[in-house]
Amino acid sequence: MYGIRVLLFVNTSDYMSTSESAGVRLAIHAPTEYPFPDTFGYSAPVGFASSFGMKKKLIHRLSEPYGDCIHSENYDKTDYIYQQYDYHPEGCHRSRFQTKLIRDCSCGGPRFPVPKSSRHCSAFNAIARDCLERNIGDMGDFHHITEAMDCKCKQRCREVVHEVTFSTSKWPSGATDLDDCDGMTESECENYYRHNAAMVEVFYEQLNYELLQESEAYGLVNLIADFGGHLGLWLGFSVITVMEVIVLVFDVISICFHRKSDHKMNNERMNYLTYDGDTTK
């Protein structure tokens, strides 16, 4: 197994009463991408060993005129709130949402970063809070910002995707050797770990990767080749047809000329025979 194995403590005694579950949230991403665990993450609960098996997949999409994607290096990051990371459609949605909040409320929502020239809305500012709540209520949060503002966050032309297979098993088992249990009995130590710790394993299921690449169904080279083939075919037919017409015209002229010549020779012969008959008499 190629990966990491970590033991995480969450200390559930510090949780608020509104917390519905205990554990950690894990997001698997490329080093140059900003993680979005709330959207693309996986939950690892306490009292379990959570295993995340990864498979790497490369996606190459075609840009215009064949497709509708964007190259990360060509994206204008002026209003992108994750400036130090590569472009991501999710980051684009959040950036557009934050930009609208800053424009309408003169401050940004506390959930997302803000540009250097802006600031977050203060929790003690009632006017700013009302503005945030009104905008969120009207737009339906950042996932609907593109529909409300007619904005388009395109997919990346080059994308690295990690497909994850998730499985869990109860942990710790009765035979597990646990540390840091000073002053506790064995059962108390095991119960403490089950309520406050999570074992997380992240590994590659296989060391190869899958490539999904788009290609044009009918390219310029194919167009030129087919055009040349058809042009040669029809041009060949045209030349043959012209030559046949020329030969036909020549044959018709030849036949007409020969008929005229034969008719003239017949007339001359008849005249000669007539003249010869008169002389004989």
Secondary structure as the mmCIF struct_conf table of DSSP 4:
data_model
#
loop_
_struct_conf.conf_type_id
_struct_conf.id
_struct_conf.beg_label_comp_id
_struct_conf.beg_label_asym_id
_struct_conf.beg_label_seq_id
_struct_conf.end_label_comp_id
_struct_conf.end_label_asym_id
_struct_conf.end_label_seq_id
STRN STRN1 TYR A 2 PHE A 9
HELX_RH_3T_P HELX_RH_3T_P1 THR A 12 ASP A 14
TURN_TY1_P TURN_TY1_P1 SER A 17 THR A 18
STRN STRN2 GLY A 23 LEU A 26
TURN_TY1_P TURN_TY1_P2 PRO A 31 THR A 32
BEND BEND1 GLU A 33 GLU A 33
HELX_RH_AL_P HELX_RH_AL_P1 PRO A 37 PHE A 40
STRN STRN3 TYR A 42 PRO A 45
TURN_TY1_P TURN_TY1_P3 VAL A 46 GLY A 47
STRN STRN4 PHE A 48 HIS A 60
TURN_TY1_P TURN_TY1_P4 GLU A 64 TYR A 66
STRN STRN5 CYS A 69 ILE A 70
HELX_RH_3T_P HELX_RH_3T_P2 SER A 72 ASN A 74
BEND BEND2 TYR A 75 TYR A 75
TURN_TY1_P TURN_TY1_P5 THR A 78 ASP A 79
BEND BEND3 ILE A 81 ILE A 81
TURN_TY1_P TURN_TY1_P6 GLN A 83 GLN A 84
BEND BEND4 TYR A 85 TYR A 85
HELX_RH_AL_P HELX_RH_AL_P2 PRO A 89 CYS A 105
BEND BEND5 SER A 106 CYS A 107
STRN STRN6 GLY A 108 GLY A 108
TURN_TY1_P TURN_TY1_P7 PRO A 110 ARG A 111
BEND BEND6 PHE A 112 PHE A 112
TURN_TY1_P TURN_TY1_P8 LYS A 116 SER A 117
STRN STRN7 HIS A 120 HIS A 120
HELX_LH_PP_P HELX_LH_PP_P1 CYS A 121 SER A 122
TURN_TY1_P TURN_TY1_P9 ALA A 123 PHE A 124
HELX_RH_AL_P HELX_RH_AL_P3 ALA A 126 MET A 139
TURN_TY1_P TURN_TY1_P10 GLY A 140 GLY A 140
BEND BEND7 ASP A 141 ASP A 141
HELX_RH_3T_P HELX_RH_3T_P3 PHE A 142 HIS A 144
HELX_RH_AL_P HELX_RH_AL_P4 ILE A 145 MET A 149
TURN_TY1_P TURN_TY1_P11 ASP A 150 ASP A 150
HELX_LH_PP_P HELX_LH_PP_P2 LYS A 154 LYS A 154
STRN STRN8 GLN A 155 ARG A 156
BEND BEND8 CYS A 157 CYS A 157
STRN STRN9 ARG A 158 LYS A 170
BEND BEND9 PRO A 172 PRO A 172
TURN_TY1_P TURN_TY1_P12 GLY A 174 ALA A 175
TURN_TY1_P TURN_TY1_P13 ASP A 182 GLY A 183
HELX_RH_AL_P HELX_RH_AL_P5 GLU A 186 ASN A 196
STRN STRN10 ALA A 197 GLN A 213
BEND BEND10 ALA A 217 TYR A 218
HELX_RH_AL_P HELX_RH_AL_P6 LEU A 220 THR A 280
#
